[in-house]
Amino acid sequence: MASWLLKAFVQRSIAALPNPHYWNELLQERVTHTLELTDGRFDCSLSNCRNHLEQFRRYGSTARGNFSAFELGTGWFAVVPIGLFLSGAREVWTWDIAPLLKLNRLKLTIVRFLELDRRQRLQDHLPVVPERVAALREVMTLFECPRRLEPVQLLERIGIHYRVGNASRSGLAPEAVDLIISDVVLEFFSPAELYEILREFRRIAAPSAVMSHSIDLSDQYASFDASITKFNFLRYSDTLWGRLNNPIIPLSRLRISDYRRAFSDSRFQIVDESSVRGDLAELTRTPVAAQFRDYLVDDLLVLFTRLAAVRA
């Protein structure tokens, strides 16, 4: 059995357990050791944050230091929302489908930011407001308080609102958000879910709001198993892929043209697109399933994209 198929079997077994997100976290923490805030992971998140801010500066009209932000997919480490706070956001809402944020991981994240500041390297990564660093230091002191504070309480001290649940029903006021962002999240949304979240984004987006999203359109099993290409999942019918897909975080297999159409249908205009394409020879060797045969080759080739959009 190929290793990616073994991984698929393990993931489907975990999904059948009660509270699968807990067991998935335990597996990554204790067995695969993929829940570490490595230098690479931290730098990548800082780069993502900087990219979102640059898109906001380029296409938005809200003054720096007076903007609100909405992040879809906080993840294990709240690097991006803290980066937005340090860069002047007055409020940040950050959403996850499951409670992934833990006290030790939040502390480690803040330590990494303060270490960068101590080395006078933080400004190399983000347009930091100095007073915000002082506020982050104050939050750091609260980890030593006799009364234990939860991550959500600590983040509230600096205007970051951590939420768990369906972000498509955020409850925010209409036109309340200036910057809407996500990193490698939208590829896990089914077409119906994608349209639902984009409708919510349209509702909460301020008139001059900017959306900035990075989307991974590749077969993510390929990062685990070098024997398959990043186009591998295109060979399977929806029925067969439904048996192989990770039920905890299922890949939709939508292509770049699907995202363009969804944005347009939801009344967003894409103003910037930066895509990475794979090897045409590898795609040519992949016998794609019937539902992908009507796509242009260029649609199928895109493996990663960054999209910036404004209200149409």
Buried (B, 14 or more C-beta within 10 A) or exposed (E): EEEBEEBBEBBBEBBEEEEBBEBBBEBBBEEEEEBEBEEEBBEEBBBBBBBBBBBBEEBBEBEBEEBBBBBBBBBBBBBBBBBBBBBBBEBBBBBBBBBBBBEEBBBBBBEBBBEBBEEEEBEEBBBBBEEBBEBBEEBBEBBEEEEEBEBBEBBBEBBBBBBBEEBBEBEBEEBBBBBBBBBBBBBBBEEEBBBBBBEBBBBBBBEBBBBBBBBBBBBBBBEBBEEBBBBBBBBBEEEEBEEBBBBBBBBBBBBBBBBBEBBEEBEBEBBBBEBEBBEEEBBEEBEBBEEBEEBEEEBBBBBBBBBBBBBE
